[in-house]
Amino acid sequence: MSEARDTVRLDKWLWHARFFKSRSISAGVVSAGHVRVNGQPVPKPARAVGQGDVLTFAQERQVRVVKILACGTRRGPAPEAQALYEDLSPPVEATPANPRFDGGGRPTGKDRRDLMAAKSRGDPFALE
């Protein structure tokens, strides 16, 4: 006879594991069809998940792939939440959010004239 497996609602587990700030946000993501369990799309937040299931979902600007290690009983501190899953996501390349400020500010009139002169030297179809 097989042993019963511990399970928990999908939206509740995502909230316990601190992937989303509130349970209603995690339920909305699941209801919108943005979460897959073992490769299958899940339309309902009440879907039971347990140890060994693999979840795939988008979080911010990356796709997360996590394997559930434990169900969890509460939404505890971050180290407790990180013990609930194994992250299988590929490493994300760090890209700067904005270009670095060089301190130059707005170009002066001389800068603009120099730029226009440099463009017209190499362009045989320039209007100037």
N, C-alpha and C positions, 0 to 999 in steps of 0.2 A: 504494500500500500504506500502511495506517495505522501510525502509530508507537505502540509500546507505552507505556502510561501507567504511571508509578510508583504503586504502591499499597502499603498497609500495613493490618494488621488494625485494625478499628474500636476495640477495647478498648485496643490498644497506642497508637493515635493519641491517644485521649482522655487517656491517662496521660502521653504525651510532651508534650501541650499543657497539662498541669497543671490539667485540669478536675477530676480525682479524685486523691486522695492515693496510692492504690496501684492496680496493674493489676487485682488481684482485685476491688476495689470497682467499677472501670469495667466489668469483665466481668459482674459481678452486675447492674449497672444495665441493660446491654444485654440480658442473658438474661431479665430481668424484663419486657422489652418496652417500656422507657421511652425508647428512642432511635428517632428516625426519620431515614432517609437519603433526601434528596430527596422528602420527604413520605410515604415508605413505611415502615411499622414493620419493625424488624430484630429477629429472634428469636435470632440467633447472634452472639457476639462475634468470630468469625473472618471476618465480612463484610469484604471488601476495599473500602477507600475511598481516594480520591485527590484530586488537585487539581480544584477546581470543584464538588465535592459539598457539599451544604448539610445540616448536622446540626441536629436539633431535639431538645432533651432538657431535663429539669428538673434544676436544681442549686440546692440549698437551697430558698429560697422564690421562685425566679424561673424562668421558662422561657428557656433560652438558645437562640439561633439563630445558628449560626456557619457561615461558608463556608471550606472548607479551601483554603489558599493553597499549602501545601507538606506533604510527608509527614513530614519530619524523620527523623533517624537515631539520636537519643539523647534522653534526658530531661535537657535542659540547664537553664541558669538561666532565670528568668522572662522577661527580654527576648527570649531565643532562642525560648522557647515561644510568646510573643505574636506572633512573626513567622510562626507556622504557620497563623494563621487571621485572618479579618476578622469582627468581631462585628457581627451584624445585629440584635441584640436591641433592643427598644424601651427607652428609658431608664427606670430604676427610680426611683420617688419615694422619697425618704428619709423613713421614718417612725420615730419614736422607739420603741425596744423596750419601754420602761416609762414610765409617767407620771412626770413630774418631781416630786421630793420638795419640798414647800413648807416643811418644817421645823416644821410645826404639831404633828405627833405625834398621839396619841390625843385625841379630844375630851374636854373636862372635863364635869362634871355640869351646870354652867351652860350650856355649849354645847348639851348635849342638851335641857335644859329650854327654851332659846330656840328650838331647832329644832322641838320639839313644839308650842310655843305658836304659832309662825308657821304650821305646818301646820293647826292647828285653827281659826285665824282665817278662812282661806279655804275651809274644807271644811264644808258644812252637815251632813254626816253623821258628823262626828267623834264619838268616844265620850266625850271629855272635855268 
